[in-house]
Amino acid sequence: MTDQPHPDGPHPDRPAPDEPQPAPAQSRPAPDEPRPAPDESQPAPDEPQPAPDEPQPASGEPRPAPHQPCAPDEPRPAPDESQPALDEPRPAPDQPVPALFTWEFAADPYPAYAWLREHAPVHWTRLPSGVEAWLVTRYADARQALADQRLSKNPAHHDEPAHAKGKTGIPGERKAELMTHLLNIDPPDHTRLRRLVSKAFTPRRVAEFAPRVQELTDHLIDRFAKTGSADLIHEFAFPLPIYAICDLLGVPREDQDDFRDWAGMMIRHGGGPRGGVARSVKKMRGYLAELIHRKREALPAAPAPGEDLISGLIRASDHGEHLTENEAAAMAFILLFAGFETTVNLIGNGTYALLTHPEQRRRLEESLARGETDLLATGVEELLRYDGPVELATWRFATQPLTIGGQDIAPGDPVLVVLAAADRDPARFAEPDVLDLGRRDNQHLGYGHGIHYCLGAPLARLEGQTALATLLTRLPDLRLAADPAELRWRGGLIMRGLRTLPVEFTPTV
């Protein structure tokens, strides 16, 4: 749940079937050229065929010289060689840009990101959908970009060609009138809406919710603890945040399985029918509109202890100004949509990291056995840095000429901050490729930075800490039931997470 993510489980930023990739505009540097799609004629057993939103292989070219800012639809003139830039562009490297957005890249993007940080830290590329954007990979540049208000969150500022229309947002949100949420707006509207929502989404409310998160965690583990095996994504990491956010929002228990189905369609990149995400968004929008209307009609004059979040959104006001029903529906939608997959991947990626780093896992288990919580808290922060759930921050669009990392950015250009690359930057983190649960100097960007810092970070941290501590305590011999090389990662531009996480353990009575 965040101003920073969505998280792109279901982002539409992948190509439609057989959609030709347009030639890049002459006014921008040549992007990475796409490679032919991999042969998927022989899928793995029980593995769905990749849908168009999956990453397609692409290869790179040497980083082009930076372009000069100009009006969105005008060709950029060649730089004036008589006036050298204050920050001269780096010479093109001898090696080509590593392949981006391939299946191999999805499994381990960090070597490619390390190359970009070193040789092309602000890199113009074509994404699998054909949309072109700048990738920002260094920590200092990423932190600057996340806080720079010349980079708008409003898609209206995108200098997009016709083929890119509708490919930089959540499928169906425009038709469903769900655009007025924190991921798509700038100050002053963003300031007003965030202030209103913050009143209903406080740390105190999250702290009061901790017993319910523990109850849900234990209940889900109870379901598979006697079997000796489980898929921790589908049986644990996925349902936990769905049921938690539904409870927090005030969705009646009898309706929560519908939300789980809709959310499942949003996260099922490779296995859902074409257009399924947009249909799920439409169904969720209709349900939320009806629920908000019912709650508004029945809202008591004074809030009751533990009042649900939707009622809090309805009640919240700023100098007498309340959220409209459309704004309340959009906010409830994005809190669910932007939050659940973030936490799914925090739990999934975090568990996988612990299972593949036995010394760090043993260190945490010993700390938990002593009743300590400090290592659990720093450990979750380190897991967020090391292999976090949000690989790229959501879309930003330049509203005026600016420079990031010595690279000129023109008005209308899309900018994607690569959080996964920034959080492995050796200029900021000592031994960044080493998992150290006790790391103290850990100002990672996993939940963003600046005014769009993730609103739901306290809830995600609570769920992550509770889930990991309970798994390790109740299933002490938890182990992977598959070769790590066989695990598949979801194809998504924004989010990073496993499709499945098969585990084994001694059954409990």
N, C-alpha and C positions, 0 to 999 in steps of 0.2 A: 504494500500500500504506500504508494509513494508518489511524490511529485517527481521523483527522479526516474523510476523505472517505468513505464511498463517495459517494463519488462517486456520483452517481445516474445512471449510464447507465441501468440497468434498474430504477430505483426504481419501485414500483407507484403512485406518487403522481399518477396521472392517472385520468380517469373511465372506467368501463366503458361499452361501447356502450349508448346510450339510457338510461343510468342517470339517474334524476331527481336533481336537486340539492336536498337537503333545506333547509328554511328554517333559518336560523341560530338557535341557542338564544337565548332572550330575555335570558339573563343576560350575554351578551357583546355588544360593539358590533357594529353591522351591518357585515358584510364587504363587499368589492367584489362587485358583482353581475355574474354571467357574461353575456356576450353570446352570440348564436347562433353556432354553429360556422361556420367559413368554408366556402364552397362548394368542396369538393374533387372535384367531379364531373369536372373536367378536369385531371388531374394532368400535371405536366411529363413529357416523354419520359423513360422509364426511371426515373421517380421513383415509389417505392411509395406506395400510399395511406396516409395517416397512421393509425396504430393508436391505440387508446384511450389509450395512454400519452403521446401527443403533447400539447403545450400547446394549450388551447382559449382563444379570446379571452375576455377579461374586462375590464370597465371598472371604474372606481373611483368612490367617493363621497368627500366630504370626511372628513378624519380625525375619528372620533368622540372624544368626551371620554373620558378614561381611566376604566376601571372599577375598582371597589374589590375587593380580595381577599376571598374567602369560600370556603366549602367547595365542592368541585368541582361538585356537583349542585344547589346552592342558588342562587336568583337573587341577583345582586349588588345591594345596596341603593344608593339614590342617595347621593352624597356629602353630608356634613354641610356645608351652605353657611356655617354660622356659624363653622367652623374652616377658614380658607383653607389650601390645601396649601402646603408649603414651595416646591414647584416648580409654579407654576400651569400648567395645560395651555395650549398655544398656541391662539389662536383658529383656527377652521376657515378654510382658505384660500379665496380667491374662486374658484379654478379647481378642477375635480374631479381626483381622483387619476388619473394617467395609466393607460392600459390596461396591464395586466400579463398575462404568459403568452400573448400572441398571437404569430402568426408574425413580425410586425414587431418585437415586443419581443425575441424570440429572436435576431433578426439584430443588434440593437443595443440592449441593455437599459440602457445607461449614462445616457441622458437621463432615463429614468423613475427610475432610482436617484438621480440628482442631485436630482430633484424631491422624492423621499421624504426624502433627507437634510435638505433645507431645510425642508420643511413637515410631514412625518410620519415622523420618524426611527425610531420604534417603532410599526409599523403593523399593525393587525389586518386580515387578509384571508382570503378563501376561495380555496383553491388549486383547480386544475382538477379534482381528484378529489372535491371537496366538503369535504375536511378543512380546518379553519380554524386559523390560526397567526399568531403575531407575527413580523413581519420586522424585523430590527435592521440598520440601514444605516450608522450613523456609526462611525468607526474606534474612538473611545474606548469607546463602548457595546459594540461588537463584541468588543473585547479583554476588557472586563469579563465579558461573557456567556460567552465561550469558557473562561474560567478559573473561573467561578462554580460551585462544587460543589452549589449549590442547584438547578442545572439538571442533571437526571439524563440519562444516555444510555439508561437502561433503559425500553423501551416500556411496561412495566407501570405506570409513573407517568402515562401519558397519560389524561386525563379524556376518553376518546373516546366519541362516540355510536356506536350500532350500525353506521351506514353507513360509519364510518371504520375499522372493524376490519381489521387487516392491511394498511393502506395507508401505513404509515410505516416499512416495512422492506423488505428484499430479498425478492422473490417466492420462495416455496418454502422459505425458510431455516428457518421454524418446523417444518414437516413433516419436513424433512430433518435435524432436530436439529443445526442449525448456529448456534444463537442465542448460544452462549457464546464470543463473540469480542469484541475490544476496542471495537467500535462500539456494543455493546449493554449494557455492564456498567460499574459504578462501583466505586470503592474500597470495601472492601479487595480484592475479587476482581480488579478492574482492575489494582491495584498488583502483585498476585502474578503474574498472567498476563503483564503487560508486562515485569516483571523477568525472567521465564523466557524470553520470546521475545527480549528484548534480548540475552541471552547468546548466542543463536544468530544474531543479526542485527546484527553489529557494523560500524562504519565500516571496520575492517580487512578484514572479509570482502568488503565492497563494493569496496574498493580493489583487492583481489586479483582481483576479477571484471572489472576494467576491460578487460583484453585480450580477454576473451570478448565484451563489449559492442561493442568496436571490430570484432572479427571478424564478428559478426552484422550490424553496420551496413554494412560493406563488401560482404558477401555479398548483402544485399538491394538495395543500389544497383547491384551488378553485374548483377542480373536485368533492370533496365530501362534502364541507362545507354546501351545501344546503340540503343535505340528512338527516343530524342529526345522522348518524352513519357511521362507517368505520372500516376496518381492517387496522390498522396503519402500519403493516408490509408490506403487499402486495400493499397497495395503497399509501404509503408514504415513509417508511424507506427503502424499497428495491429499488424503481425506482430513488430516489433522488441521491444516490452516483453513480448509473450506468450512468445516464445521465450526471452527473457532470464530472466523469472521462472520459467519451467519448468526451465531449466538450474539456476537458483539453488536451487529447491525440491528438485531431484533427480528430476524426471519423466523417464523414459527417452525418448530421442530418438524412438523408434518410436511413442510415445504422444502426442507433442506436437501433432500435427495434430488429434487429438481435442479437446485443450484449446483449440486455435485455433477449432474449430467451435463449442464450447460458449461461448467468450468472444464469438464473433461473434454468436451468438443474443442474448447479454446486451446488446450494444451496438447491435443493429439495431432501433432503436425503431420505425421505421415499416414494416419489411419482413418481420418475422417472424410466424409463426402465433400465434394467441391461446394463452396459456399456455406459450409456448416458453421463456421465461426460467425459469419454475419447473421445467420438465422438464430444462433444462440444469443447473440447480442440483442436482436429484436425481441426474442422471448423474455430475456432478462429485463429489458427496458419496460416492456408491458407489465411484467409482474411488479417491478419496483414502483412504477407509477401508481398502480392500484394499491400497493401496500402503503405508500406514502400518503395517499389520499385517505385511506382508512385510519391510519395513525393520526393524521392531522385532525380528522373529525372527532376522534376519541381522546385527544390529548388533554390531560388534566391541567388545571391552572398552575399547579406547582409540580416540579419534577420529583419523582419517587426515587428512593435510593436505588442505585444500580440501573437507572433508566437506560434503555438501549440507545445505540448510536443514531439510528434514523430519527427517533424522537428528539434526540439532542440536536440533530441537524435542523429539524423543523423548528425547534424552540430557539436555536441560536440567533442572535441578532447583534447588529453593530450600529449603535446610535439609532435604534428603532428599525433598522433595515434588515429584513429577513431574507433567507434564501427563497427563491421561487420554487415551485414544484419541479420544473425542469432542471434547475440548478441542483436541487436536493437529489433528484434521480441520477443526474450525471455524477455527483459526488459519491453517492452510495455505490454506483456502478464502478467507478474507478478505484475506490477503496477496496472493493472485492477483486476487481480485475487486475489491478496493479499489485495487489498484495499476496494473493494466494500462490502464484507461481514463484514469486521471489522466495517465499518461505519453503515451498516444495524443494527448490534447488538448494537453499541453504542447508536443509536437513539432509538431502540426498548427497550433495557434493561434500558436505562436512563429514557424514558417516563414511563415505568412500575414502576420503583423505585419511581418516583415523584408521580404517581397516588396512590401508596400504602404507601406513607409517607406524609400525608396532611400538617403537620406543616412545613416541609421543602419546599414543593411545594408553600405554601402560602408565606413563606419567600422569595422565588425567585420571585414570581409574584409581590409582593410589591416592591422589588428592581427594577424589570424591569419597573414598573409603574412610578418610580421616575427617569427613564432614566439612571440608573446605569448599569455598565457592570462588575464590580469586582466580584460580587457574581455569575454571570453567568460563568465567567472564572474559578473561584475556584470550582464552582459546577460541571462543566463538568469533571474536574480532580478528584473530589470526586466520581462521578459516574463511572469513569474509574477504580478507586480503589475498590469501594464497590461491583460492579457486572459488571466487564468489559467485553468487547466483545471477548477477547482472554483468554481462560481458561488455556491453556498450551502453552508455547513457542514451536516453531517448533523443529524438531529433531536435536540433536547433538550426535556426536559419539567420544568416547575417542580414541585418537591417541597414548597415552602412559599412564602408570599407574599414577593415581592421587587419591587424597583423598578429599571428599566433606563431611562436617559435621561428620567427624570421620569415614566415610565409604570408604573403598577401592573400586576404580572403575578400571576395567581391560581394556586394549586396545581392541577396537572393541565393547565395551558395548554402547548401546544407552542410552542417558540421556534426560529426559523430565523435564523441569523446570515448576512447577505448579504456574503460575503467580497468579491465583485466591487464592491459599493458602498463598503465600508469602505476598500478599497485605492485608491479614486479620491477619497477625502475630502480636500478642499483644506485642512481644518483640520490635517491631518497631513502631506500631501505637497505640495511646491511644484509648481505646474503639473501636477496629477495626470493630465490628459488628454493630456499630451505624453509620447511614448516617448523615453526617454533611457537608452541602454544603459550609460552611465557613472554612473548615479545611485548615490550612495554612501549617503545617508541613506535606507535602504530596508528598514525593518522591516515588510515586508508580512505579511499574514495568510494567504497562499496555502496554507500547510501547517498552518494552525491556530495554536493558542497554548495554553499550559497543559499539563495532564497528558495531554491527547489530541492533542498535537502529532504530526504524521505520522511514524510509525515508519519508513516507507520513503522519506523525503525524500532521504537521501544517494544511494540507487539512482536515484531519479527525476532528480535533478540530474546524475548521471553520464550517464544515458541521454540526457537533453536536451542537455547540452553536447556529447557525442560525436556525436549525430545532426546537430545544426545545424552544427557545425564541419566535419564530413565532407561534408555536402551542399554547403555554400558553397565548399569547397575543390575537390571533384571535379566539380561542375557550376557553374562560375563565372557562366554566363549564364542561370541558372535564372530562369524568369519565369512569371507566371500565364497560364493558357490559357483563362481565362474572365473575364467582367466580374465584379468583386466583388459587384455587386448581384444577380447570378444565383446566387451560392453559397448553399446551404441549411445552416442550423445545426440540429443535432439538438435535438429537443424533449425536454428533461429538466429536472427540478426542481433537481437538485444539480449535475450536470456541465454544462460548456459546451464544445462542440466542433463542428467542421465535419463534415458528412456526407461530403463529397468535397473534394479540393484538386487540381484538374487543373493540371498544369504542363507547360511545354515547355523544351527546352534543346538545345544542339548535341550530337548523339550522339557518344559516345566509343568508341574502338576497344578 
